[in-house]
Amino acid sequence: TLLTPAVLSLVRQCDAVAHEILRDSGYQRRVSQMPVVCVPVHFDRSGHETSSRRSIVVRPFVTNDFMTGVPAVPGRDLPEPVVDEMAEKIRRVSGVSRVMYDLTAKPPGTTEWE
């Protein structure tokens, strides 16, 4: 995706929403890192219509050393209502098509999205 000012604004808004909910829930210290990633995928559209909407991926990650780690699993590491609130409020940000939750561990993934 082209990193235009509008795309950067979208990611910043979504990142602020996700981290505010995590902080307000009291679970911020249980998550080591939570990248909020924008991907140029718009779901729920018909045919070949063009769109500037994007999907957002949230990846709460738990690690002691950043050499290995596991995703913060809803219902185990984070309460499902907290995850649901994140998805709901991010979905309200103008330009968001869908919110996805990344459950990739390290290894095989990285601590960041690459």
FIMAR-706333 format. One record per residue (C-alpha): x, y, z; residue in one letter; residue number from 1. Coordinates in pm, 1 decimal. Example, Ala and Ser with C-alpha at 12.3 -4.5 7.8 and 13.67 -1.06 7.14 Angstrom:
// residues 2
+----------+----------+----------+--------+-----+
|        u |        v |        w | residu | num |
+----------+----------+----------+--------+-----+
|   1230.0 |   -450.0 |    780.0 |      A |   1 |
|   1367.0 |   -106.0 |    714.0 |      S |   2 |
+----------+----------+----------+--------+-----+
END
This chain:
// residues 114
+----------+----------+----------+--------+-----+
|        u |        v |        w | residu | num |
+----------+----------+----------+--------+-----+
|      0.0 |      0.0 |      0.0 |      T |   1 |
|    120.3 |    348.1 |    -74.6 |      L |   2 |
|    200.9 |    536.3 |    245.9 |      L |   3 |
|      8.3 |    853.5 |    182.6 |      T |   4 |
|    -76.9 |   1101.4 |    459.3 |      P |   5 |
|   -429.9 |    954.2 |    465.0 |      A |   6 |
|   -302.9 |    597.2 |    513.0 |      V |   7 |
|    -62.1 |    706.5 |    787.0 |      L |   8 |
|   -345.4 |    893.2 |    959.4 |      S |   9 |
|   -561.9 |    580.3 |    943.0 |      L |  10 |
|   -291.5 |    364.0 |   1102.9 |      V |  11 |
|   -222.1 |    623.0 |   1372.8 |      R |  12 |
|   -590.7 |    649.8 |   1461.1 |      Q |  13 |
|   -631.3 |    272.3 |   1480.4 |      C |  14 |
|   -311.8 |    234.5 |   1684.0 |      D |  15 |
|   -430.0 |    500.6 |   1930.6 |      A |  16 |
|   -770.7 |    334.0 |   1967.8 |      V |  17 |
|   -622.4 |    -13.8 |   2026.4 |      A |  18 |
|   -362.4 |    102.6 |   2276.9 |      H |  19 |
|   -608.9 |    323.8 |   2464.6 |      E |  20 |
|   -844.0 |     27.8 |   2511.8 |      I |  21 |
|   -556.3 |   -195.7 |   2621.0 |      L |  22 |
|   -437.1 |     67.3 |   2870.1 |      R |  23 |
|   -785.3 |    144.4 |   3004.9 |      D |  24 |
|   -859.4 |   -226.0 |   3051.9 |      S |  25 |
|   -558.1 |   -265.7 |   3281.1 |      G |  26 |
|   -400.6 |   -534.2 |   3061.4 |      Y |  27 |
|   -124.1 |   -320.8 |   2906.9 |      Q |  28 |
|    146.4 |   -473.8 |   3130.1 |      R |  29 |
|     48.7 |   -827.0 |   3023.5 |      R |  30 |
|    126.7 |   -752.8 |   2658.5 |      V |  31 |
|    490.8 |   -700.4 |   2560.6 |      S |  32 |
|    418.2 |   -544.5 |   2224.2 |      Q |  33 |
|    112.2 |   -478.3 |   2008.4 |      M |  34 |
|    177.6 |   -377.7 |   1650.2 |      P |  35 |
|   -124.5 |   -239.0 |   1467.0 |      V |  36 |
|    -76.4 |   -305.2 |   1096.9 |      V |  37 |
|   -258.4 |   -172.4 |    791.3 |      C |  38 |
|   -300.1 |   -405.8 |    492.9 |      V |  39 |
|   -438.9 |   -298.3 |    154.8 |      P |  40 |
|   -728.8 |   -545.1 |    159.0 |      V |  41 |
|  -1091.3 |   -435.7 |    142.6 |      H |  42 |
|  -1344.2 |   -707.6 |    217.5 |      F |  43 |
|  -1715.7 |   -696.0 |    142.9 |      D |  44 |
|  -1704.0 |   -518.0 |   -189.3 |      R |  45 |
|  -1846.4 |   -632.2 |   -517.7 |      S |  46 |
|  -1662.5 |   -706.6 |   -837.0 |      G |  47 |
|  -1373.4 |   -489.9 |   -943.6 |      H |  48 |
|  -1477.2 |   -167.2 |   -773.7 |      E |  49 |
|  -1185.1 |     36.5 |   -651.1 |      T |  50 |
|  -1160.4 |    124.6 |   -286.8 |      S |  51 |
|   -936.9 |    316.8 |    -52.1 |      S |  52 |
|  -1056.6 |    116.8 |    251.0 |      R |  53 |
|   -805.2 |   -105.9 |    425.7 |      R |  54 |
|   -797.3 |   -381.8 |    683.7 |      S |  55 |
|   -626.8 |   -351.4 |   1020.5 |      I |  56 |
|   -437.4 |   -631.7 |   1193.2 |      V |  57 |
|   -386.1 |   -624.0 |   1570.7 |      V |  58 |
|   -108.0 |   -843.6 |   1710.4 |      R |  59 |
|    -76.6 |   -845.0 |   2090.1 |      P |  60 |
|    238.9 |  -1039.6 |   2170.1 |      F |  61 |
|    377.6 |  -1180.8 |   2496.7 |      V |  62 |
|    751.6 |  -1241.4 |   2547.0 |      T |  63 |
|   1021.3 |  -1224.0 |   2812.4 |      N |  64 |
|   1319.4 |  -1180.7 |   2580.3 |      D |  65 |
|   1188.3 |  -1096.2 |   2229.8 |      F |  66 |
|   1379.1 |  -1401.0 |   2100.5 |      M |  67 |
|   1065.4 |  -1617.3 |   2130.4 |      T |  68 |
|    708.9 |  -1535.5 |   2216.7 |      G |  69 |
|    343.2 |  -1616.7 |   2183.3 |      V |  70 |
|     34.0 |  -1425.1 |   2079.3 |      P |  71 |
|   -190.6 |  -1287.0 |   2352.1 |      A |  72 |
|   -479.3 |  -1529.0 |   2306.3 |      V |  73 |
|   -831.5 |  -1390.8 |   2355.7 |      P |  74 |
|   -994.6 |  -1552.3 |   2654.9 |      G |  75 |
|   -660.7 |  -1657.5 |   2801.5 |      R |  76 |
|   -420.0 |  -1362.0 |   2798.4 |      D |  77 |
|   -671.5 |  -1088.4 |   2718.6 |      L |  78 |
|  -1040.7 |  -1096.8 |   2807.3 |      P |  79 |
|  -1261.4 |  -1143.4 |   2502.2 |      E |  80 |
|  -1461.4 |   -825.8 |   2582.8 |      P |  81 |
|  -1136.7 |   -623.0 |   2557.4 |      V |  82 |
|  -1055.1 |   -775.5 |   2217.4 |      V |  83 |
|  -1414.6 |   -725.3 |   2100.7 |      D |  84 |
|  -1405.8 |   -360.1 |   2207.0 |      E |  85 |
|  -1079.8 |   -307.6 |   2016.2 |      M |  86 |
|  -1226.0 |   -458.0 |   1700.7 |      A |  87 |
|  -1552.6 |   -268.1 |   1732.7 |      E |  88 |
|  -1392.8 |     71.7 |   1790.2 |      K |  89 |
|  -1125.2 |     25.0 |   1522.8 |      I |  90 |
|  -1399.2 |    -76.4 |   1276.5 |      R |  91 |
|  -1563.6 |    263.1 |   1341.1 |      R |  92 |
|  -1255.0 |    449.2 |   1213.1 |      V |  93 |
|  -1334.7 |    588.0 |    869.7 |      S |  94 |
|  -1157.4 |    388.7 |    598.5 |      G |  95 |
|  -1140.5 |     55.8 |    785.8 |      V |  96 |
|  -1287.6 |   -245.3 |    608.3 |      S |  97 |
|  -1214.5 |   -521.0 |    859.7 |      R |  98 |
|  -1018.7 |   -586.6 |   1178.6 |      V |  99 |
|   -813.1 |   -904.2 |   1205.1 |      M | 100 |
|   -628.3 |  -1058.9 |   1501.6 |      Y | 101 |
|   -286.5 |  -1218.0 |   1441.0 |      D | 102 |
|   -214.9 |  -1534.7 |   1642.7 |      L | 103 |
|    135.3 |  -1601.5 |   1505.4 |      T | 104 |
|    402.9 |  -1712.4 |   1754.3 |      A | 105 |
|    778.0 |  -1649.8 |   1725.7 |      K | 106 |
|    912.6 |  -1864.7 |   1576.7 |      P | 107 |
|    799.4 |  -1899.5 |   1300.9 |      P | 108 |
|    698.0 |  -1530.5 |   1286.6 |      G | 109 |
|    886.5 |  -1222.5 |   1402.0 |      T | 110 |
|    793.3 |   -999.3 |   1694.1 |      T | 111 |
|    705.6 |   -725.9 |   1444.6 |      E | 112 |
|    514.0 |   -757.1 |   1121.9 |      W | 113 |
|    751.2 |   -786.3 |    826.3 |      E | 114 |
+----------+----------+----------+--------+-----+
END
